[in-house]
Amino acid sequence: MKQIIVTVIVGLMLAAAPAFAQAKKARTPNKGVSDQTWVTQTAMGGMAEVELSKLAQQKASAADVKTFAQRMVDDHSKASDELKSIAAKKNITLPADMDAKHKAVSDRLSKLTGAAFDRAYMQAMVADHTKAVADFKRESQTGKDPDIKAFAAKHLPTIEDHLKTAQSDERIVSTAGAKKGAATRTSGTKSRSTKSTPAKPAPAPANPKY
């Protein structure tokens, strides 16, 4: 009797195994994207980097930020031209304008000036390049199209260097802003503490005795 029950249980488990495996596979997210999708997303990202960096060339106050912005325009423009050539050969249509996400970032930055702009721009560059490094690394390792895979591998070191520089510049502008704020608060405290207290009027002399 026990042997029959065990046999039935084993049979049920074997029958359910394919369905369980299929359900597990369905729940597992596909983290990769097709080569074509990667190209369009990379083109969008490069376009946004150039447009935001052109804005930074006009509005940034720190010299390091302006230098970084100029490098972004130069490097991403060259890479975009190369990617356009690859896309044309593969019949991949590239976006002609920034998407809503990047337009929102541009609108937000356009309303800032001085040190506030520098911090916000560099924070955006760190976030964008952190994602870009992961995307380029994945495509360079798992891409199926040899031309697109080679493009990702070729430009990955440059993107990694962009991220490293962006992180360094972001720390600089953030530290400078913090020091300036602390100095302003200290100056205000000293100013309040050194204000002279109005002197009390001297008491009137006593009436002389005659």
Stockholm file with secondary structure:
# STOCKHOLM 1.0

chainA/1-210         MKQIIVTVIVGLMLAAAPAFAQAKKARTPNKGVSDQTWVTQTAMGGMAEVELSKLAQQKASAADVKTFAQRMVDDHSKASDELKSIAAKKNITLPADMDAKHKAVSDRLSKLTGAAFDRAYMQAMVADHTKAVADFKRESQTGKDPDIKAFAAKHLPTIEDHLKTAQSDERIVSTAGAKKGAATRTSGTKSRSTKSTPAKPAPAPANPKY
#=GR chainA/1-210 SS CHHHHHHHHHHHHHHHHHHHHHHHHHHSCCCCCCHHHHHHHHHHHHHHHHHHHHHHHHHCCSHHHHHHHHHHHHHHHHHHHHHHHHHHHHTCCCCSSCCHHHHHHHHHHHTCCHHHHHHHHHHHHHHHHHHHHHHHHHHHHHCSSHHHHHHHHHHHHHHHHHHHHHHHHHHHHHHHHHHHHHHHHHHHHHHHHTSCCCCCCCCCCCCCCC
#=GC SS_cons         CHHHHHHHHHHHHHHHHHHHHHHHHHHSCCCCCCHHHHHHHHHHHHHHHHHHHHHHHHHCCSHHHHHHHHHHHHHHHHHHHHHHHHHHHHTCCCCSSCCHHHHHHHHHHHTCCHHHHHHHHHHHHHHHHHHHHHHHHHHHHHCSSHHHHHHHHHHHHHHHHHHHHHHHHHHHHHHHHHHHHHHHHHHHHHHHHTSCCCCCCCCCCCCCCC
//
